[in-house]
Amino acid sequence: MKALSPLIVFLILYLATSIIAQDFYKVPIAVAFLVSAVYALLTVKGSMNERIKIFSKGAGNPTMVLMLAIFILAGAFAASAKAMGAVDSTVNLALKFLPEQFILPGIFLASCFISLSIGTSCGTIAALTPLAVGIAQQSGIDVPLMVGLVVGGTYFGDNLSFISDTTIVATQTQECSMRDKFRVNIRIVAPVAIIMLIIYYFLGEGITTPTNIGEVNFWLVLPYLAVVILAICGVNVLLTLGIGIILTGIIGTAMGTYDVFGWFTAMNEGMMGMSELIIVTILAGGMLEIIRHNGGIDLIIKALTRNIHGKRGGEFSIAALTCLVNVCTANNTVAIITTGPIAKDIAKRFRIDPRKSASILDTASCFTQGLLPYGAQVLIAAGLATLNPIAIIPHLFYPMLIGVALLLAILFRYPRKYS
């Protein structure tokens, strides 16, 4: 157990103190990883220089550095696009042409589209929840239902977006392309999204839409569309994000939303906003390399796969481990960062397609995160809607159903091509 003790220290420090404080955001997760990483260094035999070399091997491996570069560019793109008004225009575009009988499925579709475009569930919730609450109040719709609809839809994009941090981490740790992972993932979750649209259609009959929707500027939506289209076409993710950033600069300055210095400032704020995630990634990478060096990864794999003899069991073990760590950390990105290297080893042992293992990591984490009343997404939505987070949970149908869809995909070896 000594080999796994750094991970145990992290879970106890973060989980126990959060429960005592009754706030899962009271203890900064970066601090929890820092303490665990320092402790991990003490578990390695040899000089301090040798220990640091082992830590640095994990923190600075090529996959990790590429991941950090993607985080930086994704932050710069998201912030520069938001600063020029792209988020508001995308929200208005999604809502502008909704027929009244399609208000519920339309809001859900808007939540899916926006989160797919901007790559963040929290950003989508912050943008769409106030409007959704206003529509609910004007139309007599149950507010928790409407908020649950928005929060649930954001996990469609969080799970599939090419600039989502969960997608970035899942694909990089499993060494597969985002496009290939998308092809697997969409086959698993698309039927769920279609089912939800049908359910919301029947729930939303007789509802009237608001008339105070803002203007739509198609130029402002263009950077998001460009990033999505380029990523789907298989263009390198760094190049895709770079093109998206350049487009925000050209369009934003041409329209007078900001000048060149304002563009630089927005990009800087976006990059700085990714700092915690970058720090956590570096510390987690180094700590996990020490755990691997001490034999902890092999111990975990043996424990999880002791009675497993096939791909199906291997896939179940990846999903179960991801869910467990997500419950403990209340952060789906951190859960994938932590379990990704272990999942890769399990996938190699049982010859699981890396595209399928990446999809399992991302979907299992979104399923778990979507049902945590102490998760950031539910807390943000509850705060904006002045609701108790527990009131939202029963209405999070989409996260519930993608968990069922993942279970069925593992049981019935679906999609066949990748199973």
N, C-alpha and C positions, 0 to 999 in steps of 0.2 A: 504493500500500500504506500510505501514511501515514494515510489515513482509517481503515483497519482496525487500525492499530498498537495502540490501547488494548486491543482484544480479544486480539491476539497477546501483548501484555505479560501480560494476565491468564492466558492459557492456559500460557505459559511459566513464569510465577511459580508458579502453582498446581500444574500438572502436573509440571514438572521438579523442583521442590523436593520434591514428594510422592514422586516416584520415588527421588530421592536419599536421602530420609529413610526410604524403604520404609514409609511410613505416609500414607495419603491424608487423615488427620485431624490430621496434625502441624501443617500450615499452616492456620490458621483462614480459611475462605473469605471472611469479611467483610473480613479484612485484605488478602487478594489483590484484592478488588474496590476497597478504599479506595486502594491503591497505583495500580491501573489507572485509577481515576476521577481521581486527582490528575494522573496522566500525561496523561489525556484532555484535561484543562483546558489543559495546556501546548500541545496541538496546534491549538488554536483561535486564529485571529487576532483582535486587538482588545484592549480593556482588560480587566482582571480582572473588573470588574462585568458587562461584556457576556458574558464566558465563563460566569460564574456564573448569569446569566439563562438561558442556553441549557441549562446543566446542570439548573437548577431547573424548567425547562419540562418536561423528561422525568421528573424525580423527583417532581414534584407535579402531573402532569396528572390530570384527574378519574378516569380508569380506575385509575391507580395509587393514588390516595387511597381509592377504594372498595375496592380489593383489600386495602389495609392495614387498613381498618375491619373487613373480613371476617376477616382473620387474627386481629385482636385479640379479636373476639367468639368465634371458633372456639376460640382458646386458653382463654378464660375458661370456655366451656361444657365443653370436654373435661376441664379440671382440676377444675372443681366437681363434674362427674359422677363422675369417678374418686375424688375425696375422699369422696364419700358411699357408695362401694362399688358403683357401677353397673357397673364393668368386671367385677368378680368375679361379680356376679349374672348378667350377660349371658353370661359364659363358662359358668357352671353351667347356665343355662337351655338353652344350645345343646347341652350334653352330657348333660343329665338324662335325656332320653327316647330316647337312641340304642340301638336294638337291636344286639346283639353283632355281627351280620354287617355292620352298617353303621358300624363304628368308624372305618375309614379315610375313607370318603366323609363320615361325620359330622363328623370332625375338620376335614376340608377345608371342609365346609359351615359349620362353626362359625367357622373362620378367615375365610371370605368374609363371613359375616353380621356378625361383630364388627368387622372392618375397615370394612365398609360403614356400620356404625352409628357408630363413633367417629372414622372419617375418617383414621386413621393406621396405616400398616403397622408402624411401629416399636412403637407401643403395643400392637398386637395380638400381635406376636411376643413382646414382654416378658411379656404376660399369659398366653399360651397355650403357649409353648415348654416351660416347666418341667413343666406337666401332660402335654403330649404326650410328652416324654422319659420321664416316669414310666410312662405307659401302654405305651410301646414296651418299656421294660425289664421290665415285669410280664407283657407279652404275647408277648415274644420277637420283636417287630418290629424290623427294621433301623432303628437310631436316625437315621442320615442321611436315610433315606427319610421317616421321620415328621417330621423337622425340615424337610425340603424341602417336604413337603406343607403344613405350617403357613405357611412363608415364601411359597410359591406362592399359597396362598389369600388372603394379605393383599393381594396385588396386584389381586385382584378388587375389593376395597373401595377401595383406593388409586386405582384407575382410575375408579371409578363413584361413590364417596361424594360427597354434596353438601357435606360439610364438609372434604373432603380438600384440602390446599393445592394439589395438582397440578390438581384440577378447577377450583378457584377461579381459579388463574392462567391455565389454558388458556381458560376461558370469558371471562374479563375481557379478555385480550389479543386474542381473536378477536371480542369484542363479540357474544356470543350468550348465551342463558339456559342455566342449568344443566340445566333440565328437557329442553330441546331437545337439548343435547349428550348427555344421558343416553340419550335415545331412539335416537340414532345409535350410541352406544357399546355399548349393551346388545345391539344386533343383531349387532355384530361379535364380542363376547366371550362372550355367553351360550352359543352352541354349543360353545365351548371348555370352559366350566365344566361343561356337561352331559356332554361326552366324558370329562372328568376324573373326574366322579362315577361313571361306568360303569366306567372303568379301575380306580379305587380300590375299587369294590365287589368286583370279581373278585380283586383283590390281597388284600383283607381278609377273605375267607371263612375261618371257623374261629378268628377272634380273639375273645377275651373282654374285656369292658369292666371297668374298675375299679369298686369299690364305695364309694370314699371321696370322692365328689363332694359339694361343699358345698351349702348351702341356696340356694333360688331365691326372691328377693323380687321379685314382678312390679312393685311400685311403683318399685323402683330402675331397672328397665329402661324405664319409661315415658318419661323424657326422650329417650332414644335413639330410641324408636319415634315419638315426636311429631315430632322433627326430620326423620326420614326421610319420614314421611307428609306433613308440611307441605311439604317440599321437592319431593316428587313431585307434589303438588297445585299447584305453581307459586307458592307464597307467597314473597314477597321474602326473599332469603337473610338479610338483616340482621334482619328481623322474625322469621324462623324461628329463628335463633340466639338472639335476645332472648327468645323464648318458652321455648326450651330452657333457658336460664340461669335464668329465673324459676321454671320447674318444678323444677330442681335445688335452688334455694333453699327452695321451699315443702316439697318432699318431704324434703330432707335435714334441715331444722330440725324438721319435724313428727315425724320418726322419731328425732330425737336424735342423728343421725350427727355433726352439728356445729351450733353455734349461728350466729347471724347474722354474728358476727365471724369465725368459722371459714370461713363461706361466702365472705365478703369476701377472706379470706386466700387461699383456694383459687383464686378468680377472679384475684387479683393474680398469684399464681404462674403461672397459665396464660398470662396476658398477657405476663408477663416471659419466659416460656419461648418466646414467639414473637419475642423481640427480635432475635435473629440473623437470622431470616428477613425481618423488617421492614427491618433495616439493609441486608441484601443487596438487597432489592427496590428501596429508594431509590437506592442506589449504582449498581445495574445500570440502573435507569431513566434516571438522569442520564447515565451513560456511553454508553448506547445512543443517547440523543438527540444527544450530541456526535458520535458516529460517523455518525448520520443527517445531521447538519448538514454534516459534512465530505464527504458523498457515499459513505460506506462501505456503507450499506444497499443503495444502488443497485448498487454494485460486486458485493456478494455475490449479489444477485438475478440480475444479468447472468451471473455465473460459474455459478450453479446452473442457470439456465434457458437457457443459450446454445443448446443443441441440443434444447430442449423446445418442443413446439408444441401441447400440449393439457393438459387437466385431470389426466389420469393422470400425466404427467411432473411436473406441478406438485406433486401430492400426494406422489410419490416423493421429490422434492427436500425437502419439509417433513419427511418421515419421516427421511431420511438426515441432514439437518442436526441434527435433534433427537438422534438416536442418537450422532452424532459428538461433540456438545457434552456429552452425558451421560457418555460414556466418559471425557472429559477432566476433568469436574468431579465425577464419582461422586455426583451429587445430581440426582434427576429434577426436583425443583421448580426448582432453579437453572437447569437445562437449558431448561425451558419459559419461565422468566423471560427468559433470554437470547435464545432463538430466537423467542419469541412475536411480537414486533413484525415480525421479518423474515417469519415465516410469514403474518402478516396481509397484508403487501404482496404476497407471492407469490399468496395466495388472491385478492386483488383483481385482480391482473394476469390470472390464468387463470380468473376467475369461479368459484372453488371456494366451495361453500357454507361459511360460517363454522362451522356446526355440524359439518361433516365435518372441517375443518381443526383445530378444537379437539379432536375425537376422535382424529385422527391424532397430534397433539402429545402428548396424554395417554397413548395406547396405546404409541406408540413409546418414550416415556420409561420407562414401566413395564416394557416388554419389555427394554430395555437395562439398567436398574437392577437388574432381577431376576436378571441373569446376571453381575453384577460381583462377583467374590470380595472386592473391597475396598469394596463398597457398605455403607452403614450397616446395612441390614436383615440381610444375610448375616453381617456381623461380630457383630451383637447375638445372632443366633440361634446362631452358632458358639460365642460366649462362654458363653451360658446352657447349651448342651449339651456344652461342653468338647470341641468338634470342630474339626478343621481346616476353614476356610471352603471349601477346594477340594473337600472330601468332600461338601459339600451341593450344589454346582453341578449335578452330573449328575442330581439328583433334582428340579430345579426345572422340572417339566414344564409347568406352567401358563404361566409367563412365556415359555417357548420357543414354546408353541402360540399365544399371543396375537400373537407376532411373525409367525407363519405366517398367522394369520387376518387381520392387518392387511395383509400383502402380498397376499393373495387379494382382500381388500376393495378394494384399489387397482386390482389387475389387472382384476377383473371388475366394477368400478364398482358396488360394493355398500356400503350399501343404495341401491337405485336412486333412491328418493325424494330422497335427499340428495346424489346424485352427478351 
